[in-house]
């Protein structure tokens, strides 16, 4: 199948001896249908992997549900490597009706289509329902795919038209799959089959280079020679075909709207008419309409199934085909009922129901391939002629319940019977340790690095590996024991595709109408960039409007003093007047507040530096083993945070560290490792959480992680009986309880520890003043770790280095899949579909309805829609005990659907809830939506978020703008960044105290962070020099032409970067970035860079102005500039009769321009400043 270099051959070689195996392989090689019965789920991946290796062909597996897909995928990841696995996910029925949807499922499907098209080697796993969706035929796919090579001649206009036709969106800046951007002779494109976007650079009409680039920095990474472009949609057809269909679409619309009006559904008729007319208008204007595939039945376009992409005579592995048939028919029935409801209420037209294949269509296609049926029971499959049937004697292993005694007993019995034994363990360390423990009991094992050889009769091999469950082939006496058999649950690092969450970073996306902060003049409104020509010299300026409609033009090279105003979401700041003293007063007031808080922070930090804390030992063998038991791959940020915490604990100082990271980014695991380390040193740990529910969740998590170790975990909360509470309190006092988890009950006077070493505080800002005071006192006595889910911005983190120990987790964990987000018009049909699909896969649902007054009414309506489900509602006005009871029932799966308000926004971690429906999403803040959406997708199941709005009502302007931002939400574009920035402000407030919110709003968030950094430096004794402005007035064009960077937002971003140049390194770095992203620098842009460097050099030399006056360039120094006359003389001697010094109150150097070439003017000025810098005293 693929060259495994003998890897894992020892796992499958014994299967060749199974009775009937050789005949089965012969039948398969003759392309006949075969059936294997008495299969158990545990051995299916192993068995089909063996067959595929024996027949030397990639397995294509048709699965019957999400569970079977996941099981086979995870087992095959170990057997053949995750990079060789292609999973073809099913589409959501709602996919066709959403205004906007995530690209993740589409791109995953396209990757599989292309892998089959390219006949790539690997295991293809296809759920039966995924085959029901139609695709373009393979010839069409190939026709519309193109490979570009360096050196090709490219017609740019035709390339753009081609990309639009195959489903790519043209954008200003490529940030997600399926997008492209054109800037002069540079084309950026992100295809759905690539892990990174690519930049094509043309030289005239020749493709000069192809470079991969980083989405976040937009910088090139490496070069390649060719790039394959595939369609960004599964069905490709020219809009000319659709235009031909317009008359029949119109005709059908008239019939349906007439019927709806006659039946009294006037509103539904109006909705349908509006939808269809909008689509027709888009088609007439060569724009792909929303739900493009819905119009396929009106065209003569041929469509096929994914099966038509598979090479004829390929063996298909059918996992429980009868279950697949049952599943497909159930999905089709749900689809039909859903579509009938939509048809009745005017959401679709009649022909749009004919979109899916039937199971009969799929069965007919399956019959064209040789099938290997994997079945538990021997049942007939109508229409399938079986040439060979093989019956297995294979059984799932019993669980050993962490008992080595039971394992030892069974292994000794197996050895006595001369059976072969392979034990797979999650890591090499664990495997070797298990071997040592068994040898201590007289059971001798061998460690195998790659399982190239099978064990001999009566031999035990132990290897690093991961299967979901172990099994036993009785006929050949082969036992395969998995971690789950030993520990009762899977304990293996799962290599997953890494979905990178966007890192929190500063950004500037200025648009006309945005509020800005000018450090000199205060808050104004940005009106745009205007080019002003003075004495024939062109410069770009920012136009800013202040109070009383007064206007200020800020030269672009002074842009470093301008920031976008960021305050709390939805709050409008007060504009300042130019020349008024209000702004100075605001800044002075904020500075005073910052000084107070900085003094407190520094005093606390300094006090703790001098207090001697407990010095913990270096990591023990147990610690290393315990950390290896973590079932997932840690992120780099997590590992760094753990390292920082351990360094604190092993030092003499008392730890007070903040661990900051988004919900689900792994803060709890960092805390668990620190707690385990403390217990290893005979210290007790208190874990403080804000709610009873969270206490229970963390208690369960700690019990699970500490299993198998002599660590006693206690819980103090209202969910415990008085007897349990008494036992825990006594245990803490006597040192019998090592770790206690609880609410503020832990701070009560009766809670006495024998030897408390570490306190972990979850979301400190949610505790009351009294509790916070008590926690403050603790910080002088024991190590303290605080966890917060509210993001802390990088700027604030950097400002506080040296006064606050912080670890920031910015990287999304590898096992979290992106949440499929749909923005959709409110519809009860859609709600019913979304809820039913989640309940059918054993999950639970949040229905968010943020109106307490009618939440009961809404709950009743949901109950009518989903009568078979258990439904409850929860809101913040309930009593604490009532709310706790409902939430506990929900956690324990006694409730299927929770209708709730935004009380679920923080803290809860329920991995079984993977669908959230947010009603009236247009009324929510972006940051709120971001956090609410993060409530789902907390496991390895796909999470779904449906953001619903009422389309037919007249929206307020602010709601409309927000809705636009929500529609960008799925692309992690500007909407996501705004949400992040709003959350950062909350994070800053939580960190520095709520009263700081007002100060941030008064002067803007970025300026606040800048002032904080300055004040911290001052308070630490650094000498802060008085700020002064350096102006550059040289008569030379310096601006970014619109034909070089046409997008205003990007142009401003580049202006901001240029204005921030401080030294040669910045200069060359930004020059390289601009050339990389936009092509060769025009001389105006080069001038701009030179002026920025001149300004930085001049400022460093205490020069307040570099100005060209008639035939001279004057370098004017600050009155208090430290000038060394001898060294000045040295520079003047380098330019005899050209450079002269003028003393006095305002000393200056003057350079005579007579006879100089103006073309090199900026180079001369740079050179003079570089010489002055060399001689700086």
N, C-alpha and C positions, 0 to 999 in steps of 0.2 A: 504493500500500500504506500508506504513512505519509508525512506531509509532510516530505520531506528538504530542502526549499528548494533543489532543484537540486544538492544535495551528492552528489558522486561520479557525477553524470550523465555526465560525460566518460568514465568507466570503462566504461559500458554502452551508450551511444548507438551506437557503431560496430556492435554486434551486430544492430541492426535490418537491416543490409545483408546478413546471412548468407542464403545460398540456402535457401529453405523456411521462413524465420523467420515471415513474414507468414501463410503458410498454417497453420503450427503455432499461432500466436496465435489465428487464426480458429477452429481446431478446439477450442482450449481454451475460448474464449468461448462456443462452442456446447455446452460441457460434454462433449466427447468425449475418449477416451483417446488419448494421443500417446506416442511413444517417441523418445528421443534417444540415438543410439549413438555409439561411438568417443569416449565421455567419458573424461577422465582425472580422478583424484581432485582434482588441484590446481585445476581450473577449476570444480568443481561449485558451490561457494558463489557464485562470481561469476556463473555462468550462471543459477542458479535465482533469484538476487537480481534479475538483469536481467528475467527472465520475470515475476516477481512485480510489478516496477515497471511493466512494459509492460501487464499485465492489471489493474493496480491492485487487487491482493488480497494479503492476508498469506499467506506460504508456510507450509504445514504439511508437515513433512518426516519421513518414516519412514526411520530409519537401520538399518544391519544389525549394527553392533557398537560397542563403546566407542570404538575408534579413529576410525571415521567420524563418530560423534557429536561427539567432541572437535575433529576437524579442521573440521567445518562450523561448530561453535559459535565457534571462535576466529577463523575467517575472517569470519563474519557480524558478530562484535563490531566489526570495523573498518568493515564496509560499512553496517550499520544502527544500531550503538550497542548496548552491552551491556544498557542499560536496556530495550531492545525485544526481548530474547531470552528465551524460556521453554523450559527443558529439562526434560523429564519423565523423571526417572531410574527405572531398573528397581529392583524390590524384591529383596532377598536372600531366597533360599528359607528361610534360617534365621529370617527375620523372624517367622514365625508361631509359632516354638517358644521364642523367648527370653523369659526372665522380664522383662527390661527391655531396651529398645533405644533408640538415639539417635533424636531427633525430626527430624533434618535431612532425611532422604530423604522421610519422610511430609509434612513441611511444604513441601518443594519440589514434590511431586506435587500437593498441595492447591492451591498457588499456580497451577499450570497448569490444574487443573480449574476453578478460579474465574475465571481469565483467559479460558478458552474459554466458560464460562458467561456472562461479561460481554461476550463478543465483542470482547475487546481487540485492538488492532492490534499486530502484531509477528510475529517468526518463531518458530514452535513446532517444536521438535526432539524427536522421539519415537523412542527405540530400540524395535525390534520386540518385544523381550521385555517391555517395560513395558506393552504392550497386552494381555498375557496375563492380567493381574490383574483381577478383577471389581470394579466400583464400584456404588454406588447409582445408580438412574436420575436423570436431570437434574431431573425433577419433584420427586423426593424431596429432592435437594440444595437446590432452590429453596424447598421447603416448610420445610426445617430451617435456612435462612439467614434472618437478620433484620438490618434496618438500624435502629439507634436514633438518634433525633434529640434535640437539646437541646429541652426543653419536653414530651417524651413523658411519659405517665403510666406508671410502671413498678411491677409487682407483684414485689417483691424475691424472695419465696419461689418464685414461678413462674420467674423469671429463673434462679435457682440450679438448680432442677430441670431446666430446659431445657439449661443449660450442661453438666450432668453427663450428660444423655441424649445430647448430641452429641459426647461424648468428651473434655471438658475435665476436668482434675483440680483438685479444691479443695485449696488449700495455704494456709499461714499468710502466706507472702510470695511474690509472683510473681517468679520468677527465670528462667523459660524459657517457650518457646512451649507452647501448649496448657494453660496454667494459669490459674486465677482465684482471687481471694481476696476475702472479704467482711469489712468492718470497719464495723459500724453501717450508716450510709447511704452508705458508699463501697465501690465494687466495682472491683477491679483485674483486667484481663483482657489476655492476650497471645494474639492470634489467629495462626494459621499464615500468614496473608497479609500481616501487617504487619511492618515492620522494627523497631518499638518497641511496648511495651505501652501500654495506655490506662487511665485512671482515670475512672470514672463517679461523679459525686457527686449524690446525691439530696437534694432539699429536700422533706421529707415523702415523697410518692410521685411527685414530678415530677423528671425528669432536669434538673438545674440546670446541669451543665457536663460536658464530656468533655475530658480533658487527657492528652497523651502524657507519659510519665515515663521517667526513666533507670533501667535495671535495677540498676546498681551503687549509685547514691546514693538511689534510690527517690524522687527529687524530680521534680515536674512540670516540663515543658520549654515546651510551647506548647498552645494550645487548638484544638479543631476543632469543627465543628457537628454532625457525624454519624459514626457508626461502624458498619461492616458486620461482623456476626459470622457466620462460616461454620463448618460442622462441623469438628471436629478429628480426624475419622476418615473413611476413604474409603467405608466401608460403614456406613450408619446404619440401625439398626432398633430398635424398642422392645423392651425386655426381656420384655414380655408375649408377644411372638412366640416368644422363646426358651423361656419357661416352658411354652408349649404343646408344645415339642419335647422336653421332659425325658423323658417315657415312652419315646420311640423311642431317645433317647441311652442311657438306662439299659439298654434291651433289647439294643442293639448291644454295649454294654460287657460284659454278661453272656455273650453268645455268644463274644466275642473272648477274655475272660479264661478261659473254659472251654477254648477251643482251646489257649491258651498253656499252661495247666496240663497238659493232655493231652500236649502236645509236650515237656514237661519244662522250660518256661520260667517256673517259679513266680515268680521275682523280677520278671520283666517284667510278669506278670499283676498282681502287687502294686503295681508302679509305676503301671500304667495305671489300676487301680482308684482309687488315691489321687488321681491327676490328675483323672480324670473326676468323682469324688465332690466334690473341691474346687471344680471348675467349677460343678457342679450346685448346691452350697451357695451359691456366690456369686450365681448366677442367681436362686435363691429369695430371696436377701436384697437383690435389686435392685442388685447390683454386677456390672459388666462383667467376665467372666472373662478370664484371660490367653489370648491368641490367639483373640479374639472371632470373627474371620472364619472360623476353622476350623469353627464351628458353623452357618454359613450354609446348607450343604447339608441341614440337618435342618429348615429352615424353608421356608415358601412364598414367601420374599422374592425379588423379581425383582432380577437384577443385570445390568449392562451393561458394555461396554468404553468406554474413553475416546473411541473413534471416534463413539460415540452422542452425545457432547457437541458434536461438530463440526457446524456449520450444513450442511444438505443442499446439494449442488451446489458445495461448496468444492473447489478443486483440491488434490489430495494429490500431493506430490512423493515418489516412491519411489526411494530410492538403492539400486541393485543389488537389485531385488526377489527374485531367485533366492537371493542370499546371505542375505536376510532370512528366506526360507522355511527355508533350511538351518539358520540360527541358531535360529529359533523351535522347530523340531522337535528340535534338539539339546538346547535348554534344557528342553523338555517331557519328553524322554527321561530327562535327568538328574533332573528333578523326580519322574517316575514311579518310577525306580529308587530314589531316595532315600526316597520315600513308602512303597514296597513294603518296604524294609528297616525303616522305622519301624513299619510295620504288623506286620511279622513279630515285632519285638521289643517290641511293646506301647507304642510312643510315641504312636500315633494310632489312631483308629477308621476302619473301612473307608470310610465316606461322606466322610471328611475329605480323601480323595484327589481328590475331584471339585471342586476349588477353582478350577482354572485353565481358561481358554478354550483350545481347540485352535487350531492354525494355520488349519484349515479354517473355524472360526468367524470368525477375523479376516479371512481372504481374502474370505469372503462379505460382510462389512461393507465392506471396501475397494472391492468391486465396485459399491457404491451411490454412489461418488464418481467424478468425472472424475480419471483418474490421469495424471501425467506421469512416465514411467519414465526414469530416468537410468542408462544402462548403458554399459559398456565394449564388451562383445561383443554382437552381434545374436543374441539367443536368444529362443525362443518362451516365452511365459508362458501356461500353460493357463488357459482360462476368461476371458482378457482380450482383448477385441476392440480392435484398434488402428486408429484412423481416419487417423492421419498419422505417418509415420516421417521423422525428420530425421537425417542423418549429418553429423557434425562432422569437420573436419580440425583437431584441436587437439593440441598436444604439450607435455609438461612441459619446462621449461628445463633445460639443462645447468648444472652448477655452475661458477662462474668461479674457485673456489679462491682467493679474496682477490686475484686477479690483475687489476689495472686494465689490463694489457696485453691480456689475453684479452677483457675487456669492451670496451675501445676497438676492438679488431679487429672484434668482432661488430657493435657499434653502427655502425661505419663501413660495414660491408657492408649492414646493414639500411637505413641512410639512402640508400645508393646505389640500393636497390630501392624507394625511396619508401614504406617501411613506417612505421607509427606506433609510437612507443615511450613507454611509461609506466614510470618507475622509482619504486618505493615504498621509502622508507627509514624506519627506526624512529623518528627524531626530526627536527625541523625543522633543527637544527644539522647533523646528519649529512647530511641531504638537500642542504643548501646547500654543505657542504664537498665532497661528491661532485661537485656541479655545477662547483665551482671547479677541482677536480682534472681533470675531463674537459675543461674549457675550456683548461686549461694544455696539454692534448694536442691542442687544435684541434677539440674536439667541443663544439659550442655547445648549451646546454640552457636551458629556462625553468622557473622554480619556480612551481608551482601551489598556491595555499592550500587550495582545496577541490575541485579537479578537476571544476568545473562544466562546463567545455568539454573536448571530446575533442581530442587532438593532431591537427594537420594532417598530411597525408602528408609523411613525411621529417622530422617534428618530434619532439623529445625533451622530454617533460615529466617533471620530478622533483617528487615530493610526499611529505609525511609520511603513512605508511600501513603497514599490516601484513597481509600474506597469508602463509600457511605456505610456499607455493612458487609460483614464477612459471610462466607458460605462454604459448603462441603460437597465435593463431587464424590459420592459414595463408591461408584464403580471403579474409579482410579485411585481412590484413597487420598484425595488432595484436599487439605484444609487451607483456606485463606482466612486469616484472622485480621479484622480491621480495628482501628482505634475505638470505633463505636461499640464493638463487642466488649472491649476492655473497660471503657469508661462510661458507657451508657449514652454517650453523645459524641458527635464528631469533634475531634480535636486536631484539626490540620490547617496549616497555613494554606489558604486557597488563593492560587494565583489568579487574579481577575484582571480584566481590562481596567485600566486606570482612568476614571472619569475625573478630570481635574476641575475642582471648583475654582471659580475666579478668585484670585488673591485680592485682598483689600489693599488698594494703593491709591495715592493721590491722583487726581485726574482733573483736567480742565476741559469742560465742554461748554463753551460760552455760546449762547445764541442771543440774537437781538431780543430785548425784553427781559433778559436775566438781570438780577441785582448783582452789583459788583462792589468790592471794597477797594478804594484807593487809599493806601496807607497815609497819604498826606491830607486828603480832602474828605474821606469818609464814604458813606454808602450812597451809591447812585444807581441809575439804570443804564445798562449797556445798550447803545442804539445801533452799533455796527461799526465796521471799519470804513473810514473815508480816506481817499487819497488826496493829499493837499500838495499843490505845486507852489513853491515860493522861489522866486528868482530862477525859474526854470528847473528847479530840483524837486523830484517827486519823492514823497514819503507817505507811508501809511500811518494813520492815527486812529486810536480808539476814540469813538465819540461817546461821552458819558453825560447823561442828563441828571442834574441834581434838583433839589427843592426849588420852587419858584421858576421852573423851566429853564434854569441857567445851564449852559453847556460847557463842558471842558473837553479839550482835545489832548489826549496823552500820546506822545510820540511812542512808536512801537518799541524803540530800544529802551524805554523806561517801563516796559510791561511787567518787569519783575516786581514792581510795587502794587500790581493789580491782582486781585484774586476774585474768583467767583464767590458771591456771598452764599454761605450755606448756614441755614438756621434750622429750627425745628420744622418738620414738614407741614406745609400749609400756612405758616405764619408769614405775614408781610412785614418787612422791616420799615422803619421810618427813614425817609431820605434826609441827608444832611444838606446844609446850605454851604456854598463855596465861600470861604473867608470867615465863616462863623466860628466862634470858640467852642461850640457844642461838641464837635468831634474830638478836640484836644481834651475836653473835660471827660468824655466817655472813655477815651484811651487811658487817661490818668486814673480814673475810678477802677477800671478793669485791672490796670497794672497793680494798684494797691491790693486788690482782692487776690491777684495771682501771687504777689509777694507774701501775703499772709499764709496762703495755702502752701507755698513753696517752703517757707520757714518751718511750718509744722512738719511737712514731709521730711525735710532735711534733718530736723531735730530728732524725729522718730527714727530715721534711718541711722543717724550718727549714734544715738543711744544704743540701738540694737547691735551696731558694729562693735561696741565696747563690752556688751554683755556676753559672758561665756556660756555657750549652750552645750548640750550633750553631743559628743562626737561619735557618730555611728561608724560601725565597722564597714570595710569594703564588702562588696557583694559576696554572699556565700554561694555554694553549689546549688543549694535549694532555691536561692533567689533566681539564679540563671535558669534553672529548670522550670520554676514557676512562670517566668516570663515567656519561656518557649511554649507554655501551655495556652497562651493567648491564641484563639483560633483564627485570627486574621493577620494579614500583612500590615505591620505598623507603617505609618507615614513618616517621612523624614522629620517633620515637625514634632511628631509624637516622641520619636527617639531622642531628639534634641531636648525636649522638655523633660523627659525622664532623666537624662544625663545631668541637666541643670539642677533638678531637684536633688539628685543623689550627691552632687558636688556640695550643695548647701548643707545637706544632712551630715556629710562626712567632714565638714569644716567646723571650726570652733564657734562660729557665729550662730545666732538663733535665726532659723529660716522664717521669712515672711514673703512668700512668693505668690504672685497672681498667675493663674493658668487661664488663658483666655482663648476661646475658640467656639466656633459655631456649634449648634446643637448636633450631636452625633459625630463630632470630629475627634472624639477619643479622649476627652478630659478625664472621664471617670477611670479609664484604664491607667492613666498616669497616677491618679490618686490611689488606686488599688495597689500599684507597685510600691508606692511610697509607704502605704500602710503595712504591706507585707514586710518591707525592710525594717520598719519600726518594731514590728512584733518579733522579728529575728533577733533584735537587740533587747528583748524583754521589756519593751515599752508598750504602753497602751495607746489606742487611737480612738479619737472621738470624731465622728463624721456628722456634721450638722446640716440639715436640709430645711427648706422653708415650709414644706407641707407634709402631712401624714402620708399621703399617697406616694410622694417621692421617697419618703423614708422606707416604705414597704418595698418599693421597686429596687432601691439601692441595697436593701437588706437581702433580697432574693439574689441580686447580682453578685454581692459579696459571698454569699453562701456557695453559689455556683462556682465562682473562681477559686475559692479557698478549699474546695472539696479535695480530700486526699491529704490534707496538711493539718497538723495539730494546732489549728487556729480557731479559737472560740469567738463567734460573732453574736452580738446581742442587739436587741431592738427596744428602744423606748418610744412608744407612741400610743395613741388612743386605741389602736387596733389590738393591743396586748391586754391580757387579763391581769387583774391586780396581782395574782400569784406569779405570773411570768415577769411582771415589772419588778416585783420584790426580789426574785431570783437574780435578775440582771443587775439590780442595784447592789446586792450583796456580792455578786461575782466581780463587779468593778472594784468594790472596796477591798476585796481579798486578792485581787489580781487574777481571778479565774476567767474573767471575760477580757479578751485581748482587744477586740474592736467593738465599739458600740455606735449604732446609727440611730439618729433620732431628730426630732424637731427641737424647738427652743426649750423643750422639756429637759434637754441635756444641760441647760444652764441653771437649772433649779438648785437650791441650796443642799438638797438631800442627795445630789449626785456627787459621790466622792470616789476618786480614783486612787489606786494604790501607787501607780507610777505613770502618769500621763506624759506621753512624749510628743504626740503629733495631733493637731486639730485641723480637720479639713472642713472648710465652710463652702457650701454650695449657694451661689447667688446671694451674697451678703447684703446687697441693697434691698432685698425683700424682707429683712428683719427690722424690728422696731428699734427706736432710739436706745432704750434701756439695754436691749440685747447687744446692740452694737458697742455700747460702752463696756459691757462685760468682755466682749471679744477683744476690744482694744487693750484691756488689761492683760488678757491672756498672751498677747503678742510679746510681752516682756518676759514671759516665763517658759513657754514651750514653742516648738516649731509650728508654724501656721501656714497652711496652703489654702488659697481662696480660688474657687472656680467661678467663671462667669461665661455665659453663652452670648452675651452682647459683644459684638466685635469691638476691638480696640484698634484704632487706626495706627498705621506705621508711624505717621508724623508724631502722634502723641507718645507712642512707645519710645521713639528716639529722644523726644524732649525730656523724658523722665529717666533716662539711663543715669545711674548713679544715685537716684533717690527712691526708686521703686524697682524691685526685682520682678521681672515679668517674663513669662514664656507664652508666645503667641502661636496658636495652631491655625494656620491658614489653608492647609492642604486638605482637600476632601479625601475621606478614606476610600481605599480601593474597592471595597465591597459594595459601596453605595452606588446604585445606578441613578442616572438623572431622572427627575420626576417628569412624566409625560404631562405637559400642561396644555389645556385646551381653553381658549377664550370663546364662549358660546352664548348665544341668545337664550334667555330663560325658556325652558320647555319641560313640561312634566314627563313627556315621552323620553327625553334624553336622561332625565333624573332616574326614571324607572330602569332604563337600560344600564346606566352607569352603576346603580346600586346592585342590580341583579348580577352583573358580571363580577362584581367584587364578592358578593355573597356566594356565588357559585364556585369560587376558588377558595372558599373557607375563610375569607377575610371579613373585616369590619369597616364601617364607614362613618366619617364625620360629615354631618350636614350642618354647615355653619349658617345660622340665621341670627343676625345680630340685633334683634328687636325683642326685648323681654315681653313687651305688651301683648304680642300675638304669637309667641313661641309655642304655646300649647296648641293653638289653632293650626300652626304650620306642622306640628308633630302629628296631629290627627290626619292632616292631608297626606303626609308621607305614609302613615299607617294604612290609609285607603289605597294608596298606590302600590304598597308592598305589604299585603295583608299577612303573608307568612312570616314576616320578620319580627324580631323582638326589638322594640323601639322605646327610647326614653329621651327626656330632654334635661338639659343642665344649664344654669345661668348663675351669675354672680350674686343675685339677690336672694338665693336660697340660703338656708342655714348651713353652717360649715359641715355639720354632721350629715345632713341630708345629701349635700353635694359629694361628700366623701363616699357615702354609701353607693351612690349612682356610679361614681368614677371607679370604685373598686369592682362593682358588678361588671362594668365595661371592660376593665383590665382582665377580669376572670372569664370573659367571653359569654357572660350571661345576657349581654345586650349586643345586638347586631349593628344597630344604627343609633348614633348619638346625635340628636339635634341640639345644637349648643350655640352659645355666643362666643366671643373672642377669649373666654376664660381658658381655652385650650392653647392660647398663643405661646405660653412659656412653660417649660418644665416637664411636661408629660412625654414619656418615651414608651409608646405602645407599638411594638414591631408588627403586630397583626393588623393594624389599621393602615390600609394602603390606598384608600380612596378618600379624597376630601372634595365636597361640593360646596363652593362658596357663593351663597346667594347675595345679590346686590353688590357684586365685586366692585362696581363703579363708585361705590360710596366708601370704599376702604382706602387707606393710605398704602402706598407702594411697599413701605417697609413692613407694614402689618401683613400684607399679602405674602411677602417673602417669608416671614416667620410662620404664617399659617400653613403655607405650602410645605414648609419643612417638617410639619407634623407627620407627613406620610413618607413612604419610601425609606423607612428606617431599617429594613431588612434586605435580604437578597431578592425579594419580590419587587416587581416593577410597581412604582407608585404613580397614581393618577390624581391630577388636580384639575377640577373643572371650575373655571371662573365665569360665573353667569351674570348677565346684566339684562335689564329690560330695554329692548331696542326701540320699542315704539313710543316710549315717553320722551319728552323734550328734556334733554340733559342740560344742566348748568354748564357754563363754559369750563369751570375747573374740573367737573366730572368728566367732561368730554376729553380734556387734555389728559386726565389720568387714564381714561380708557385707551387713548392712543398709546400711552406709556405701557399699559398692561399688555396691549397687543404686541409690543416689542419684548415683553417679559420673557417669552419662551426662548428668545435668541440671546438672552443674557446681555442685552445691549444697554442703552442709556437708562431704561427703566430700572434695570437691575442695579446699575451703578448709583442711581439716585436713592434706591432703597438702602443700599449698603452705606451710603454717606449719612442718611438719616439715622441708621442704626449706630454708626460710629459716634454720632453726637450723643445718643443715649448712653453709649459705652463710656464716653468721656465724662458724662455727668455722673454715672455710677461710680467711676473710679475716683473722681476728684470731689464729689459731693454735689447734691442736687442744686445748691445755690449757684453753682458755676454755670448752669444752663443759661441763666439770664445774662451773664457776662459774655457768653459765647454768642448769644443772639445780638447783643449790643454792638459788637465789632466784627462779627463773622467768625466762623470756626477756624479757618486757616490762619488768620492774623492772631487769633487767640493762641493757637499752638506755637506760632513763631515767638510771640511775647513770652509764653511760658518757658520756652527753651532759653531765651535770653535771661529771664529772671532766675531760673535755676542755676545758670552759669554764674550770674552775679552773686547769688547767695552762697555758692560754693567757693567764692573768693576770686573768681576770674575777673580781670580788669576788662570792662566793656567800654570800648571807645565810643564817643559820641557819634551818632549816625550822621552822615552827610551824603548828598546826592552829587553824582558826577554827570555832567551833561556833555554831549558830543555834538558839535555843530560844524560839520564838514560839508562843503557844497558838492555833494555827490549823490546820485540816485541810489537808494537803498530800500528795497521793498520786495515782497513776494508777488510776482505777476500772477494774475488770475488764470492765465493759460498754463501756468506751471502747477499751482495747487488751486483747483477751482472750488473745493469744498471749504466754506468759511470756518467751520468748526476745526477742521484739520489745520487750516492755515493759522488760526489763532494758537492752536496747540504748538505748532512749530515756532511761532513768534515767541511764545512763552519759554520754550526750550532755549532759543537763541539768547533771549534776555537773561537767562540764568547762567550763561557762560561765566566761569570764574577763572579759568586757566587754560593753558594749551591743550591739556588732555580733553577737557570739555569741548573745546573748539573743534578738535579733530574728530571726536566721537560724534558730535552733532552733525558735522559736515558729512561724515560717512553715512549716518542715518538718513539724512535728507537725500543724498545721492542714491542710496539703496532704495528708498521708497518712491522717489519722484523723478529720478534720472539726473543727468548732468546739470550742475548748478549754472543758472544764468548769472551774468556778472552782477546784476542787482542784488541777488541773494548772497553771492560771495561777499559783496560790499557790506551787507547786513551782518554777516558773521564776523568780518574784520572789525567793524565798528563795535560789536559786542565785546570782542577780545580787547580792543583798545580801551573801552570803558572799564573793563575789569582790571587791566594793567594800571590804568591811570588812577583808579580808585585805591588800589594797593599802594600807590606812590603819593597818596594824599593830594591828588590833583582834582580840583572841583570842576574844571572845564577844559575841554580841548576844542578850540574854535578857530575856524578859518576866517580871518579878517583881511580883506583885500589880498595882498601878496604875502601874507604871513599866517603861520599856524601858531597859536598861542597856547601854551600849557600853563594854566593858572593854578598855583598851589593854595592849599588851605593856609590861613595866616599862621597856625601853630604847627605847620608841617616841619618835621625834623629833617632839615637839609644840611648836608655835609659839603661845604664850599669846595674843599679839595677834590672831592669825588665828582662834583658837578663840573668842575674845571676839566677833569679827565674826559668826560663825555663831550664837552664843548670842543675839546681838541680833536675829537674824532670827526667833527664837522666844522672845520675852520672857516671863518667868515660867514657861516650859515646859521650857527646857533649862538644866541646871546642870552645872558641872564639879566633880568631886571629885578632889583631888590625892592624893599619897602614893605608896607603893611600886607600887601597882596603880592608876594613874589611870583615871578613867572619866567618861563623859558620861551623865547621867540625864535621860530625857524623861518628863515627867508626862503620863499618859494621861487624866487626869480630863477628862470632857466631850468626848473625841475619839470619832469614829465608827469602831468596830472594823472596819467593812467596808473602810475605806481605810488600815488600819494599815500594811500592807506598802508602800503607795505613800508614806506619810509617812516611813517608815524609809529607803526608797530616796532620797527627796528630801534628807533630812538628810545621808546619806552622800555624795550627789552634791555638796552644798554644801561638805562637808569636803574632798572630793577637789579641788575648784576651788582651795581655799586651802592645799592641801598644800605644805609648804615644800620 
